[in-house]
Amino acid sequence: MNNPRFLFVAAFLSACAGADPADSDPVDTSETDVDTAETDLLDTDLVETDLPDTDVVDTDAPDTDDTDGMVFLPQTFTAEAGFRIRHAGNAKAGYNADANAGPVGIYLYHQPKDGTEPSGGGGGMLSTIFAYSEDGLTFDAAEYTEVATGACNGQDGARIVGHSERLALPEGGYRLYRLMQGPMAAFQSFSSMYSDDGVVYCNLPTDHYELGPNDNGTMGIYTTFVAEHTENQVVLLYLGDLFGDNNTRRAVAGGDGDQFEWHSDNVLGDAGGEASQAYVDISTVPAAPGVRRLFSMQGGNGIYSFITHDDGVSFVQEPGPRLTPSDFDGLLGEDFTTCAFFDPTLVQIPDGSGGIAATRMYLTSRVWDASVPGCDAYDPCTMHQECDEEVILSAVTTDL
């Protein structure tokens, strides 16, 4: 990334500062898990968010940071007006820059939440339903990924473009991991689809992970990335013990991403409290060479971020929320109130010269619709499901 947003701080300033600066309810078991040319990103009504101070949380993992002198500033996200997709959730957004693979732009993989699906097939935990947008704001009608007939040793595969969880393996090839759950989020398998070219994927029968010692047979939202501080290593961050601590754990695999081994629990330092206060629905993006930023939801009430300098062994929480539901007040129309956030997913949009022009966050949100007959008689965001709707909203930042 060109021009990462950090300050080089002299030693005497660090001494004066005296401190280092700094992603609930049980996981939605229907969770699904998908990467655009430069577009006009900011042509919309925006409201800048407030960032109140919060306590810094640091874990007790060893310090392997090799970016001494970098102080990262929290990103300020601006809520965007209107709905990206209505009656939808469990979003995974990614950017496709390869015109040979498909239209350049943002691909928003998701699950319909109105009881309907586009014709053409089924998705499962790794959603095969997506909507495309050139500008990241207006999305085409949802459709299924294209079937790659006979592409997998005579069996059908899937042509998947622009998925945020597409992982380019250190040893070559690509994987899209697939979590299968049973009743009550019981873990069934963690398999993958594999691709030689990053476009046509084939199902693999291999089970890549057997869970950690304290996961209590459950696994929720997950994300993977390639380690930068350890050669030929793939990192898996995931939610475990969904009806207990319900927080983030870490596992690692070799450069082929085939067999993961448990590494650690409680990587965000939030164990031991109420499950609804854990940082869940995790997603990560690069912040600078050797540094990643993790985004998470807490209790449906806000999106928070953490920095890791050591491939997710340890994290430092950044001050304040990145977004809260009230940031969307007045942006969705007079009948709608934003009640809660879930599943933040981030897209870094290239500037055409190797850098990042902006980062857009998409969120599954529960909104209250007072235009539903009878709902104007209730207080917004109370326990009346007939007045609720799941939608996908967005916010944007040019902070790097």
CORJO-V904732 format. One record per backbone hydrogen bond with DSSP energy under -1.0 kcal/mol. CO is the residue of the C=O (numbers start at 0). NH is the residue of the N-H. If there is no record, write none. Layout:
BEGIN
<<CO:NH> <CO:NH>>
END
This chain:
BEGIN
<<3:5> <6:70> <9:13> <10:14> <11:15> <12:16> <13:17> <22:296> <27:30> <41:43> <44:80> <46:78> <56:316> <66:69> <68:8> <70:6> <76:48> <77:395> <78:46> <84:391> <86:112> <88:110> <91:108> <93:106> <95:104> <97:100> <97:101> <104:95> <105:132> <106:93> <107:130> <108:91> <110:88> <124:32> <127:144> <128:109> <129:142> <130:107> <131:139> <132:105> <142:129> <145:158> <146:148> <147:150> <147:156> <149:153> <151:154> <154:151> <156:147> <157:200> <162:165> <166:174> <168:171> <172:168> <173:194> <174:166> <175:192> <177:190> <179:187> <179:188> <181:184> <182:185> <185:181> <188:179> <189:207> <190:177> <191:203> <192:175> <193:201> <194:173> <198:159> <200:157> <201:193> <207:259> <211:214> <214:217> <214:240> <216:186> <220:238> <222:236> <224:234> <232:226> <233:252> <234:224> <235:250> <236:222> <237:248> <238:219> <240:243> <240:245> <246:239> <247:266> <248:237> <249:262> <249:263> <250:235> <251:260> <252:233> <253:256> <254:170> <260:251> <263:249> <265:268> <273:276> <274:277> <279:296> <282:294> <284:292> <287:290> <290:286> <290:287> <291:307> <292:284> <293:305> <294:282> <295:303> <296:279> <297:300> <299:340> <301:297> <302:321> <302:322> <303:295> <304:317> <305:293> <306:315> <307:291> <309:312> <314:58> <315:306> <322:302> <323:326> <324:327> <325:328> <327:330> <330:81> <332:335> <334:369> <336:367> <339:365> <341:363> <344:361> <346:359> <348:356> <348:357> <354:350> <357:348> <358:396> <359:346> <360:394> <361:344> <362:392> <363:341> <364:390> <365:338> <365:339> <366:388> <367:336> <368:371> <371:374> <373:376> <374:377> <381:383> <383:386> <384:387> <386:368> <388:366> <389:87> <390:364> <391:83> <391:84> <392:362> <393:79> <394:360> <395:77> <396:358> <399:4>>
END
